[in-house]
Amino acid sequence: MNLFQAWLVHLYTAAGAVAAFFGAVAVFEDRYKDAFLWMIAATFIDATDGVLARRAQVAARLPHIDGARLDDIVDYLTFVFLPALLVYRAGLAPPTIDELVVAAMLLSSAYGFTAADAKTDDYFFTGFPSYWNIVALYLYVGVQRGVLTPPITAVVLLALSAMVFWRVGYVYPSRTPVWRTATIALGGLWALSILAIVLMLPRVSFVLVAVSLTYPVYYLALSAMLHARRRKVMAVPL
């Protein structure tokens, strides 16, 4: 039974690829709300499969299956490829440079996922951690409401692509020990606000969007503070 549970966890992780497929179908059919819902489903899987894997002792029971590699493959599809496809199809970047913008997203994140220091031993992501699904949602809402224009979104996307190579540490929400309880609790509330935003598409409350942005601000501020602290510790001579 324990072996069966371990296989179920791997199947659960792999289900994210199925979510990516149906999300892509929704994008091609211009059903962007559905595409974002598939991204949310994939993100929920990614946020919970690690806990299930540790409880089922998957690494010990199925040592010939690399769960981390499976997770990275699925994450690239759901966090990078699907949002990039939506950016291209929904016209979030100017048509003159949309292919360049999408290529920058795909290639930078390919490096980010395969870099040896992508995840540190003290549980940080290194470089912008390819949260393209979140970025795509906020940019899509901004364009829909007329607050943003495709040239502005292109600048944002290219800047974030460049930030993948800037080896700054970002909080790993479920594993970075500093303020982990607060980060997870606030992240749960934020996730509910994101779900509400998607369900309200295309008529989204500006107030809800503004309130939801407080968590990304918190996340970036915490990441910057901890990165500065880590640099000071590493700079201390032994």
C-alpha positions in Angstrom: 0.0 0.0 0.0 2.9 2.4 0.8 4.4 1.7 -2.6 1.0 2.4 -4.2 0.8 5.7 -2.4 4.2 6.7 -3.6 3.2 6.1 -7.2 0.0 8.1 -6.6 2.1 11.1 -5.5 4.2 11.0 -8.7 1.0 10.7 -10.7 -0.4 13.7 -8.8 2.8 15.7 -9.7 2.6 14.7 -13.3 -1.1 15.8 -13.4 0.3 19.3 -13.6 1.4 18.6 -17.2 -2.2 17.7 -18.0 -3.3 21.0 -16.6 -0.7 22.7 -18.8 -2.2 20.9 -21.9 -5.8 22.0 -21.2 -4.5 25.5 -20.3 -2.9 25.6 -23.7 -6.1 24.5 -25.4 -7.9 27.3 -23.6 -5.4 29.9 -24.8 -5.7 28.8 -28.4 -9.5 29.1 -28.1 -9.1 32.6 -26.5 -10.6 31.4 -23.2 -8.1 33.2 -21.1 -10.1 32.9 -17.9 -10.1 29.1 -18.2 -6.4 29.2 -19.0 -5.7 31.0 -15.7 -7.9 28.6 -13.8 -5.8 25.7 -15.2 -2.7 27.6 -14.0 -4.2 27.9 -10.6 -4.9 24.2 -10.6 -1.3 23.5 -11.6 0.0 25.8 -8.9 -2.1 24.1 -6.2 -0.6 20.8 -7.3 2.9 22.2 -7.1 2.3 23.7 -3.7 1.0 20.5 -2.2 2.9 17.6 -3.9 6.1 18.2 -1.9 4.3 17.6 1.4 2.6 14.5 0.1 6.0 13.2 -1.3 7.7 13.6 2.1 4.8 11.9 4.0 4.8 9.0 1.5 8.6 8.8 1.6 8.6 8.7 -2.2 12.4 9.1 -2.6 13.0 6.0 -0.4 10.2 3.8 -1.9 10.8 4.8 -5.6 14.5 5.6 -5.8 14.6 4.9 -9.5 12.2 7.8 -10.2 13.6 11.3 -9.9 10.7 13.3 -8.4 12.6 16.6 -8.5 13.2 16.2 -12.2 9.6 15.4 -12.8 8.6 18.5 -10.8 10.9 20.7 -12.8 9.6 19.5 -16.1 6.0 20.1 -15.0 6.9 23.4 -13.5 8.5 24.6 -16.7 5.3 23.7 -18.6 2.9 25.4 -16.2 5.0 28.3 -14.8 6.8 29.3 -18.0 5.5 27.8 -21.3 1.8 28.2 -20.7 2.1 31.8 -19.5 4.4 32.6 -22.3 1.9 31.2 -24.8 -0.8 33.3 -23.2 1.3 36.5 -23.4 1.8 35.9 -27.1 -1.8 34.9 -27.9 -3.5 37.6 -25.8 -1.3 40.3 -27.4 0.2 41.4 -24.1 3.4 42.5 -25.9 3.6 44.6 -29.1 3.3 42.5 -32.3 6.6 43.8 -33.5 8.6 42.3 -30.6 6.2 39.7 -29.1 8.3 36.8 -30.4 11.4 38.4 -28.8 9.7 38.9 -25.5 8.3 35.3 -25.4 11.8 33.9 -26.4 13.4 35.9 -23.6 10.9 34.4 -21.1 11.4 30.8 -22.3 15.2 30.9 -22.7 15.9 32.8 -19.4 13.7 30.4 -17.4 15.4 27.4 -19.2 18.6 28.6 -17.7 17.0 29.4 -14.4 15.6 25.9 -14.0 18.9 24.2 -14.9 21.3 26.4 -13.0 23.2 24.5 -10.3 22.4 27.2 -7.8 18.7 27.5 -8.7 17.8 26.3 -5.2 20.2 26.9 -2.3 20.9 24.6 0.6 19.3 27.2 3.0 16.1 27.1 0.9 16.1 30.1 -1.4 15.5 30.5 -5.1 18.4 32.2 -6.9 17.4 34.7 -9.5 13.8 35.6 -10.5 12.0 32.3 -9.9 9.9 32.3 -13.1 6.6 33.2 -11.5 5.3 34.0 -15.1 1.8 32.7 -14.3 1.4 35.4 -11.7 3.1 38.1 -13.8 0.9 37.2 -16.8 -2.3 37.5 -14.7 -1.5 40.9 -13.3 -0.4 42.2 -16.8 -3.5 40.8 -18.4 -5.7 42.5 -15.9 -3.7 45.7 -16.3 -4.1 45.7 -20.1 -7.8 44.8 -19.9 -8.5 47.7 -17.5 -6.4 50.1 -19.7 -3.9 50.7 -16.9 -1.1 49.1 -18.8 -0.2 49.0 -22.5 1.7 46.3 -24.5 4.9 48.3 -24.7 4.9 48.7 -20.9 4.2 45.0 -20.3 7.0 44.1 -22.8 9.5 46.2 -20.7 8.3 44.4 -17.5 8.7 40.9 -19.1 12.1 41.7 -20.5 13.3 43.1 -17.2 12.1 40.0 -15.3 13.8 37.8 -17.9 17.0 39.6 -17.2 16.5 39.3 -13.5 16.7 35.5 -13.8 20.5 36.0 -14.3 20.8 38.3 -11.3 21.8 35.9 -8.6 19.6 37.4 -5.9 18.0 35.0 -3.3 14.2 34.8 -3.3 12.2 33.3 -0.5 11.1 29.7 -1.0 7.6 30.2 0.6 7.1 26.7 2.0 10.7 26.0 3.1 12.6 29.2 3.9 12.5 29.1 7.7 12.5 32.8 8.4 8.9 34.0 8.9 7.7 30.8 7.3 4.4 30.7 9.2 3.5 34.3 8.3 4.6 33.8 4.7 2.5 30.7 4.3 -0.6 32.2 6.0 -0.4 35.4 4.0 0.2 33.4 0.9 -3.0 31.4 1.5 -5.0 34.6 1.8 -3.3 36.0 -1.4 -4.1 32.8 -3.3 -7.8 33.2 -2.4 -7.6 36.8 -3.8 -6.0 35.5 -7.0 -8.7 32.9 -7.4 -11.3 35.7 -6.9 -9.6 37.9 -9.5 -9.6 35.1 -12.1 -13.2 34.2 -11.4 -14.2 37.9 -11.9 -12.5 38.1 -15.3 -12.8 40.2 -17.3 -14.6 42.6 -14.9 -12.1 42.7 -12.0 -12.4 45.0 -9.0 -9.5 47.4 -8.9 -9.6 47.4 -5.1 -9.2 43.6 -5.0 -6.2 43.8 -7.4 -4.6 46.6 -5.4 -5.1 44.7 -2.1 -3.7 41.4 -3.6 -0.5 43.2 -4.6 0.4 43.6 -1.0 1.6 40.0 -0.8 4.0 40.3 -3.8 5.4 43.5 -2.1 5.8 41.6 1.2 7.5 38.7 -0.7 10.0 41.0 -2.5 10.7 43.0 0.7 11.3 39.8 2.7 13.5 38.4 0.0 15.6 41.6 -0.3 16.0 41.7 3.5 17.1 38.1 3.8 19.4 38.3 0.8 21.2 41.3 2.4 21.5 39.4 5.6 22.9 36.3 3.9 25.4 38.4 2.0 26.6 39.9 5.3 27.0 36.4 6.9 28.9 35.1 3.8 31.2 38.2 3.9 32.3 37.5 7.5 35.8 36.0 7.4 36.2 32.6 9.1 
